[in-house]
Amino acid sequence: MGSAELVHGIKSSPRPIAVGALFPDCPATTQQAIARECFKVAELCLIWASGAMAYELARVATPVIWKVPPPVSWAEFVGFLLLISVLTVLFASLRGLYASPWRSNLRRVLRLQAESLASAALIAGTCMYLWDITGVSKFLFVSTLVVSWAALAGWRRLVEAQPIAGWNEKRNVLIAGCDKNARRLRAHLEQNPELGFVVSGYLDRRQAPRPRGESSPEAEEGLLGGIRDLPAIVRSHFIDEIFVRLPRDRELVKQIANQAFATGVNVRVIPELCDGLTADQPIEFVGSLPTMTLIRRPTATLQLFAKRLLDVVVAATSLIALAPVFVLIALVIRIDSKGQVFYKSVRVGKKGQTFTCYKFRTMVPNADGLKESLRHLNERDAILFKIADDPRITRLGKFLRKFSLDELPQLWNVLLGEMSLVGPRPCVPSEYKQYTLEHLRRLDVVPGVTGLWQIEARKSPWCEDYLRLDKKYVEEWNLGLDFKILWKTVGVVVAGTGQ
């Protein structure tokens, strides 16, 4: 069976629900191309902003330091700035600074960025000498380069720190097969962490793996299960992509791909050279390895970038604007009861990663220790724990919870990227341990300060209600839904429905 028959025998990828989505029909490669162009425009704007800062610096500093009027011609400086910005972006593009993957060695990126800026400065300086341009002083020339590199370095560091799916987030990989070739593939991915892939383990090509002890210890190491275990492996290990290096076993590749289709993960086949690959199946290189993607789950990269940008802007602005409120609440908490101002708890976030969640303390200091003694008063089902008149809550705590003021410190988690403004409720490890494979679906995205559960079933005693709503959010997510939830959250908070 040739590659064409193999591809045609596999179901096509489902189109995600995207009501009001940005670029809903754009394939992933097109979205990444648009993102790269936006990235170039952003760096052009940064260089122009840096030039404006350097211009003002030269205009103010030159008369003070050298006691002479600044030899600055705005018209000539604009021409210089246009030349230096376009050349810098051009050289950066030639050096591959806008190509995927976005997460790479930051030192190398900053070095290449400096080289691009230096190359642009060399050409710009030569042009200024040949054309006898004297309206741009040496001080302005150098300060423009220094400020521009500092701005570009800060921008790159900021982008590198943002975990956005389809942009620079690390992807969990399952390798089909556990032979020498599969282990070479794992070694290649681990030796090149800038590619962004983390190998979770191997998939046995059999329906069920051999019992322990019947195969070599080397073959058993990292083996997660057989073909029939694939859906459970994908869900429990939060697999994003499956790498298949079994080109001769076409039926097995089709079986793996069809199961991956059902679980919603990407599949990459690493073909043998001269294997009759069809022209309509492009080869993508992962480092130096050629891969042919059979199943690709669409990723709304541009929407996710906009979501993260919204999170950062709103969280940073709110933390600054609400600083006096934070101080006031902290003082009242210390007056109202003994103990720390902030309550820190371990929560489970995206793909099972744990993080420290911050809230204002609303209970007595030993509240966690008293939880078991109050278990018989629980008004929710087995996983959740909530008591209407919880004796552990302080007087101020009731007020803070009523208007959700205790959750304001979570804006810091949002700024760090551990949470989002909107998403599933962050669960505690004890809840996470009781989740079924279906429940783990809600951990495919970053948890949120607010979400569907908070606005539609906040007082529901049933765990299945919030799990159902969280799953609905994950499957139907788009920016319009986030804005709708944020708008309704304002009404819920003002109404004082918190407990």
NORTA-V150670 format. One record per residue. N is the residue number from 1. RES is the residue in three letters. SS is DSSP state (H for helix, E for strand, - for the rest). PHI is phi in whole degrees, 0 to 359 (none if undefined). Layout:
n=(N N)
res=(RES RES)
ss=(SS SS)
phi=(PHI PHI)
//
This chain:
n=(1 2 3 4 5 6 7 8 9 10 11 12 13 14 15 16 17 18 19 20 21 22 23 24 25 26 27 28 29 30 31 32 33 34 35 36 37 38 39 40 41 42 43 44 45 46 47 48 49 50 51 52 53 54 55 56 57 58 59 60 61 62 63 64 65 66 67 68 69 70 71 72 73 74 75 76 77 78 79 80 81 82 83 84 85 86 87 88 89 90 91 92 93 94 95 96 97 98 99 100 101 102 103 104 105 106 107 108 109 110 111 112 113 114 115 116 117 118 119 120 121 122 123 124 125 126 127 128 129 130 131 132 133 134 135 136 137 138 139 140 141 142 143 144 145 146 147 148 149 150 151 152 153 154 155 156 157 158 159 160 161 162 163 164 165 166 167 168 169 170 171 172 173 174 175 176 177 178 179 180 181 182 183 184 185 186 187 188 189 190 191 192 193 194 195 196 197 198 199 200 201 202 203 204 205 206 207 208 209 210 211 212 213 214 215 216 217 218 219 220 221 222 223 224 225 226 227 228 229 230 231 232 233 234 235 236 237 238 239 240 241 242 243 244 245 246 247 248 249 250 251 252 253 254 255 256 257 258 259 260 261 262 263 264 265 266 267 268 269 270 271 272 273 274 275 276 277 278 279 280 281 282 283 284 285 286 287 288 289 290 291 292 293 294 295 296 297 298 299 300 301 302 303 304 305 306 307 308 309 310 311 312 313 314 315 316 317 318 319 320 321 322 323 324 325 326 327 328 329 330 331 332 333 334 335 336 337 338 339 340 341 342 343 344 345 346 347 348 349 350 351 352 353 354 355 356 357 358 359 360 361 362 363 364 365 366 367 368 369 370 371 372 373 374 375 376 377 378 379 380 381 382 383 384 385 386 387 388 389 390 391 392 393 394 395 396 397 398 399 400 401 402 403 404 405 406 407 408 409 410 411 412 413 414 415 416 417 418 419 420 421 422 423 424 425 426 427 428 429 430 431 432 433 434 435 436 437 438 439 440 441 442 443 444 445 446 447 448 449 450 451 452 453 454 455 456 457 458 459 460 461 462 463 464 465 466 467 468 469 470 471 472 473 474 475 476 477 478 479 480 481 482 483 484 485 486 487 488 489 490 491 492 493 494 495 496 497 498 499)
res=(MET GLY SER ALA GLU LEU VAL HIS GLY ILE LYS SER SER PRO ARG PRO ILE ALA VAL GLY ALA LEU PHE PRO ASP CYS PRO ALA THR THR GLN GLN ALA ILE ALA ARG GLU CYS PHE LYS VAL ALA GLU LEU CYS LEU ILE TRP ALA SER GLY ALA MET ALA TYR GLU LEU ALA ARG VAL ALA THR PRO VAL ILE TRP LYS VAL PRO PRO PRO VAL SER TRP ALA GLU PHE VAL GLY PHE LEU LEU LEU ILE SER VAL LEU THR VAL LEU PHE ALA SER LEU ARG GLY LEU TYR ALA SER PRO TRP ARG SER ASN LEU ARG ARG VAL LEU ARG LEU GLN ALA GLU SER LEU ALA SER ALA ALA LEU ILE ALA GLY THR CYS MET TYR LEU TRP ASP ILE THR GLY VAL SER LYS PHE LEU PHE VAL SER THR LEU VAL VAL SER TRP ALA ALA LEU ALA GLY TRP ARG ARG LEU VAL GLU ALA GLN PRO ILE ALA GLY TRP ASN GLU LYS ARG ASN VAL LEU ILE ALA GLY CYS ASP LYS ASN ALA ARG ARG LEU ARG ALA HIS LEU GLU GLN ASN PRO GLU LEU GLY PHE VAL VAL SER GLY TYR LEU ASP ARG ARG GLN ALA PRO ARG PRO ARG GLY GLU SER SER PRO GLU ALA GLU GLU GLY LEU LEU GLY GLY ILE ARG ASP LEU PRO ALA ILE VAL ARG SER HIS PHE ILE ASP GLU ILE PHE VAL ARG LEU PRO ARG ASP ARG GLU LEU VAL LYS GLN ILE ALA ASN GLN ALA PHE ALA THR GLY VAL ASN VAL ARG VAL ILE PRO GLU LEU CYS ASP GLY LEU THR ALA ASP GLN PRO ILE GLU PHE VAL GLY SER LEU PRO THR MET THR LEU ILE ARG ARG PRO THR ALA THR LEU GLN LEU PHE ALA LYS ARG LEU LEU ASP VAL VAL VAL ALA ALA THR SER LEU ILE ALA LEU ALA PRO VAL PHE VAL LEU ILE ALA LEU VAL ILE ARG ILE ASP SER LYS GLY GLN VAL PHE TYR LYS SER VAL ARG VAL GLY LYS LYS GLY GLN THR PHE THR CYS TYR LYS PHE ARG THR MET VAL PRO ASN ALA ASP GLY LEU LYS GLU SER LEU ARG HIS LEU ASN GLU ARG ASP ALA ILE LEU PHE LYS ILE ALA ASP ASP PRO ARG ILE THR ARG LEU GLY LYS PHE LEU ARG LYS PHE SER LEU ASP GLU LEU PRO GLN LEU TRP ASN VAL LEU LEU GLY GLU MET SER LEU VAL GLY PRO ARG PRO CYS VAL PRO SER GLU TYR LYS GLN TYR THR LEU GLU HIS LEU ARG ARG LEU ASP VAL VAL PRO GLY VAL THR GLY LEU TRP GLN ILE GLU ALA ARG LYS SER PRO TRP CYS GLU ASP TYR LEU ARG LEU ASP LYS LYS TYR VAL GLU GLU TRP ASN LEU GLY LEU ASP PHE LYS ILE LEU TRP LYS THR VAL GLY VAL VAL VAL ALA GLY THR GLY GLN)
ss=(- - H H H H H H - - - - - - - - - - - - - - - - - - - H H H H H H H H H H H H H H H H H H H H H H H H H H H H H H H H H H H H H H - - - - - - - - H H H H H H H H H H H H H H H H H H H H H - - - - - - - - - - - H H H H H H H H H H H H H H H H H H H H H H H H H - - - - - - - H H H H H H H H H H H H H H H H H H H H H H H - - - - - - - - - - E E E E E E - - - H H H H H H H H H H H H - H H H - E E E E E E E - - - - - - - - - - - - - H H H H - - E E E - H H H H H H H H H H - - - - E E E E - - - - - H H H H H H H H H H H H H H - - E E E E - - - - - - - - - - - - - E E E E - - E E E E E E E - - - - - H H H H H H H H H H H H H H H H H H H H H - H H H H H H H H H H H H H H - - - - - E E E E E E E - H H H - E E E E E E E - - E - - - H H H H - H H H H H H - - - - - - - - - - - - - - - E - H H H H H H H H - - H H H - - H H H H H H H - - - E E E - - - - E E H H H H - - - - - - H H H H H H - - - E E E - H H H H H - - - - - - H H H H H H H H H H H H H H - - H H H H H H H H H H H H H H H H H - - - -)
phi=(none 278 294 296 295 299 293 290 276 251 298 285 293 288 271 291 289 214 290 69 286 278 49 296 261 283 292 301 296 293 297 294 296 297 298 296 294 297 296 296 298 299 289 300 296 297 295 294 295 296 297 296 295 296 298 293 297 293 295 272 281 302 295 282 278 259 59 227 296 290 282 237 253 298 297 293 294 298 297 299 294 298 294 294 290 295 295 298 294 297 294 296 294 295 274 79 282 247 271 287 284 285 274 217 292 295 299 295 299 293 294 295 295 296 295 297 294 293 297 296 295 297 292 298 296 297 297 295 290 293 268 56 272 248 282 245 290 298 298 293 300 292 295 297 295 294 295 296 295 297 293 295 295 296 296 298 295 295 294 300 276 266 280 242 299 82 243 215 285 294 242 281 242 246 259 281 100 221 273 296 296 296 287 295 299 298 298 297 292 287 280 233 298 294 291 90 253 240 281 274 161 245 249 292 288 280 297 227 294 297 301 305 99 274 238 292 303 294 288 282 295 83 282 263 155 260 302 290 270 304 302 291 295 301 286 288 253 53 288 260 216 245 262 249 239 229 297 280 267 296 297 292 298 297 295 296 296 292 291 295 302 293 265 79 242 280 232 241 256 265 278 278 295 57 256 70 292 281 291 273 247 292 266 249 262 255 69 256 263 282 228 241 277 265 240 229 282 300 239 281 301 294 295 294 295 296 296 293 299 298 301 295 295 293 295 295 296 293 298 288 293 265 306 299 294 300 297 297 297 298 297 292 298 294 286 290 203 282 124 289 287 258 255 251 222 279 236 258 250 299 58 79 284 268 208 268 263 250 217 287 291 241 236 294 304 261 299 296 291 272 299 296 289 253 303 290 265 302 259 253 281 301 284 275 223 205 236 303 252 295 293 279 282 282 298 293 302 297 292 298 288 302 250 59 289 293 267 302 298 294 299 293 297 296 297 283 90 281 224 236 297 233 169 296 294 291 265 273 304 296 289 302 294 264 290 273 300 293 294 294 303 290 268 284 232 289 294 235 292 227 189 300 298 292 258 245 215 296 258 293 276 260 298 299 295 286 293 295 291 295 296 300 297 298 283 248 299 199 298 299 295 299 296 297 294 298 296 290 297 302 294 295 292 298 289 66 267 290 236)
//
